[in-house]
Amino acid sequence: MKKKLEDICNRQVEREAYSSNLYLAMASWAETKGMSGVANWMYAQSDEERMHMLKFIKFINERGGHAIIPKLDKPPVDYKGVTEMFDEVLHHEKFVSESINEIVALATAEKEYALLNWIQWFVSEQIEEESSVQAIIDKLRLLGKNNLYMFDRDILAMRGAEGEAAE
């Protein structure tokens, strides 16, 4: 694996690890506010991001590179509300999408077809992630601030249905 490709993939290891910690912090915040549905959704997202990190680690190592386990910045631990928290999730997912796109661009420029082929799964995954979070934000905006209990129950059911579909 070329050094610049190894470096950009290792950067993604760090971003996926941070994503996992960010969603874990959000889960903890939601849980302390009595929102078990939101917390469970965030815990599941955290686990998913950790799996993304592991995919990058294994890919780097299998292609002859050396995956580096990063030191992580502490994510925010407090949020103004659920809507604002999910707005932050969408902002973060768009950042991750752009990061994946940078890997695609470099792999294309370097004619690294194995990486280009492999990374397509993440391109599709990011489309799904952004769409899922946008749907949650749309529901929150429809509900307003007075119906969080119903939303919390609704999101718990959504994660269960998504989890079953993914298996």
C-alpha positions in Angstrom: 0.0 0.0 0.0 1.4 3.4 -1.0 2.3 5.6 2.0 -0.2 8.4 1.1 -3.0 5.9 0.9 -2.0 4.3 4.2 -1.9 7.7 5.8 -5.4 8.8 4.6 -6.8 5.4 5.6 -5.3 5.8 9.0 -6.8 9.2 9.2 -10.1 7.5 8.6 -9.4 5.0 11.4 -9.2 8.0 13.7 -12.4 9.6 12.4 -14.4 6.3 12.8 -13.0 5.9 16.3 -14.0 9.4 17.2 -17.4 8.9 15.7 -17.9 5.8 17.9 -16.9 7.9 21.0 -19.1 10.8 20.0 -22.2 8.6 19.7 -21.3 6.9 22.9 -21.2 10.3 24.7 -24.5 11.2 23.1 -26.0 7.9 24.3 -24.8 8.5 27.8 -26.3 12.0 27.7 -29.7 10.7 26.4 -29.8 7.9 28.9 -29.3 10.4 31.8 -32.2 12.4 30.5 -34.5 9.4 30.6 -34.5 8.8 26.8 -33.8 5.1 26.6 -34.9 4.9 22.9 -32.5 7.7 21.8 -29.8 6.2 24.0 -30.2 2.8 22.5 -30.1 4.2 19.0 -26.9 6.1 19.8 -25.3 3.0 21.5 -26.0 1.0 18.3 -24.5 3.8 16.2 -21.5 3.8 18.4 -21.0 0.1 17.9 -21.5 0.5 14.1 -18.8 3.2 13.9 -16.4 1.0 15.9 -17.0 -1.8 13.3 -16.2 0.7 10.5 -13.0 1.5 12.3 -12.1 -2.2 12.5 -12.8 -2.6 8.8 -10.3 0.1 8.0 -7.7 -1.4 10.4 -8.0 -4.8 8.8 -7.9 -3.4 5.3 -4.8 -1.4 5.9 -3.0 -4.3 7.5 -4.1 -6.8 4.8 -2.8 -4.5 2.1 0.6 -4.4 3.6 0.3 -1.2 5.5 0.3 -0.6 9.3 -2.9 0.5 10.9 -2.3 3.0 13.7 -4.6 3.1 16.7 -5.2 6.8 17.4 -5.4 8.9 20.5 -8.8 10.5 20.5 -10.2 13.9 21.5 -12.9 14.0 24.1 -16.3 14.4 22.5 -18.9 16.9 23.8 -20.8 15.5 26.8 -23.7 17.9 27.0 -26.4 19.0 24.5 -29.1 21.7 24.5 -31.7 19.1 23.4 -32.4 16.1 21.2 -33.0 18.1 18.0 -29.7 19.9 18.4 -28.0 16.6 19.2 -29.3 15.0 16.0 -28.4 18.2 14.0 -24.8 17.6 15.3 -25.0 13.9 14.2 -26.0 15.0 10.7 -23.2 17.6 10.6 -20.8 14.9 11.7 -22.0 12.3 9.2 -21.6 14.9 6.4 -18.0 15.4 7.6 -17.4 11.7 7.5 -18.9 11.5 4.0 -16.5 14.2 2.8 -13.6 12.3 4.3 -14.7 9.1 2.5 -14.9 11.1 -0.7 -11.3 12.3 -0.2 -10.2 8.7 0.0 -12.1 7.9 -3.2 -10.5 10.9 -4.9 -7.0 9.8 -3.8 -7.5 6.2 -4.7 -8.7 7.3 -8.2 -5.7 9.6 -8.7 -3.3 6.9 -7.5 -5.0 4.2 -9.6 -5.4 2.0 -6.5 -8.3 -0.1 -7.7 -8.4 -2.5 -4.8 -9.0 0.5 -2.4 -11.4 2.1 -4.8 -13.5 -1.1 -5.0 -13.4 -1.7 -1.3 -14.3 1.9 -0.3 -17.5 1.8 -2.3 -19.2 0.1 0.6 -18.5 3.1 2.7 -19.8 5.5 0.1 -23.1 3.7 0.1 -23.1 3.4 3.9 -22.7 7.2 4.2 -25.7 7.8 1.9 -27.7 5.6 4.2 -26.4 7.2 7.4 -27.2 10.8 6.3 -30.6 9.8 5.1 -31.5 8.0 8.3 -30.4 10.9 10.5 -32.3 13.4 8.2 -35.4 11.3 8.6 -35.0 11.5 12.4 -34.5 15.3 12.3 -37.6 15.6 10.1 -39.7 13.7 12.6 -38.4 15.8 15.5 -39.3 19.0 13.7 -42.8 17.7 13.1 -43.2 16.7 16.7 -41.9 19.8 18.3 -40.6 19.9 21.8 -43.7 18.7 23.6 -43.8 15.2 22.2 -40.3 13.8 23.1 -41.8 10.8 25.0 -43.6 9.6 21.8 -40.4 10.3 19.8 -38.3 8.3 22.2 -40.6 5.3 21.8 -40.7 5.7 18.0 -36.9 5.8 17.6 -36.5 2.7 19.7 -38.8 0.9 17.3 -36.9 2.3 14.3 -33.6 1.0 15.5 -35.1 -2.5 16.0 -36.5 -2.6 12.5 -33.2 -1.4 11.0 -31.2 -3.9 13.0 -33.4 -6.8 11.8 -33.1 -5.6 8.2 -29.3 -5.4 8.4 -28.9 -9.0 9.6 
